[in-house]
Amino acid sequence: MNESFVSPIEPTTTEARSAVVEFRNVTVSFDGPPVLRDISFSVGPRETRILLGPAGVGKSVLLKATDGLVCPDSGSIFLFGEDIASMKERRLFAMRARTGMVFQEGALFDSLSVRDNVAYQLIQERVPDDEIDRRVKEALLFVGLEQTFSLFPGSLSGGMRRRVAIARALIRNPELLLYDSPTGGLDPVTSTTIIELIVKQRDFYKTPSIMVTHRLQDAFTMVTHRFDTETGGMVPLPEGETDPNTTFLMLNEGALIFDGTIDELVACDDPFVKEFLD
Amino acid sequence: MPFEKIDRTAKELVYTVQDYFLFSWRAVLNLFSRPIYWADMILQSDIIGVGSATIVIFAGFFTGGVLAVQSAATLAAFGATAVTGRFVAMSMIRELGAVLTGIMVSGRNASSMASELGSMVVTEQIDAMRALGVDPMRKLVTPRIFACITMLFFLTIVSDFCGILGGAAVTVFMNHQNGTQYFSMAYEYLQFPDILQGLVKPLLFGFLIASIGCFYGMRTTGGTQGVGRSTIQAVVWASVMIIFSDLLVSIVMVSIFNR
């Protein structure tokens, strides 16, 4: 894997002080009872939040709300310091261009080649073709899929699609990454490859992120491993150590029932958290 | 209980109509502000215009032929077979060219728009597009509406032309009448209001086909089954609205030009 993709982003002093994402008492509903109820949390610079919870509790809705794809009924969502809850769609497009989102099934455009999928934003911005090709190749090299440059999504496996989706999310060096169940439905080996990419992005580029998952194994791998630039792979942290910038959120029935570190999660008395961990 | 159901259905209908008007308004407004995706407009024009040309040519030709066969039999009773050309030309240009082309294009393109956009919705491609900072209304809907209006206009002219040719073929080769007489009768009685009526309709029909197709596609829910449902609704409503708006335009045009 190539580390020369982009230089690591160093947050400025002002950015370091403020949260990249902040939810304040957010409630979301669609023609019925609320899907999210009174949600409040924040994501700091360089911080990775792992959002846990069983299927259907509103994890993906929360992630979409973070990117302004879903409008809350009440409360405020601050993205890069600006309240996007009441922001017009036209302004939201500019805000979203600063984030990278990996969807559950990849959400690649079927009719476009891998090159055009990864370069989608760059093509819209009319970046010269030579530069597009160079940046796409670098992004694909980062996810280990440089050979898929001219293929179409239909000829890729599920794991490859997710990795192309990650390359698409990373190509413009986003200031925030949102992963929606990036390992859902994948075999353990492919899941580990995806988690390794996410850990690499976290440790090498220090991009703040929110990762939705219902797989505890992935969450624990992320918090107990680091990316080693010398070996170019993921290595376990020393016994008893965890990544201080990776913390947990847990949703149940639309409510945020946990917000804290791995140690606090393991020690949590909440019956649902205990049952989930068991 | 029945009242509740009627109430709910009526409200849903009103909401749908309201959503459709807002959707169409946004799509049209996008034509007057940047970015405008010209490449997508040309691509869609090719798909809708060139792609539908064959079926429109055949449909127009055969319809003209049928009109000639049926009218000649009736007109013969009055000794007026000489006006077959006038009958076919007027029917094709004022009504059938536009309506049949609209329905053919609706069956082919409203369905493809609804299923294509619907599939994109259920596979989160529309959300992905928004997340990548691109407005799907501008990128997907506005080019389709623009292309459909433009192409239906030209396809209707092609259909009219083929219909008159089809009528001529039947008149000359089956009814053994004079071809020159057929064409002179077809041309002589045509007036500006007839052509205007025939060319205003495809503009409206083109808008209805694309806006209804895209509207149902973009509001698809319920996975692949939902895509099928959206496709059916798009074709049914586009066809019904074509015929309904044809009636309205005909009433208005006839009352204005008294013809």
Interface residues (C-beta under 8 A of the other chain):
Chain A: K64 D67 L69 E89 R90 F93 A94 R96 A97 T99 M101 F103 Q104 E105 A107 L108 F109 D110 Y120 Q121 Q124 R168
Chain B: P35 S119 T123 E124 Q125 D127 A128 M129 R130 A131 L132 G133 V134 D135
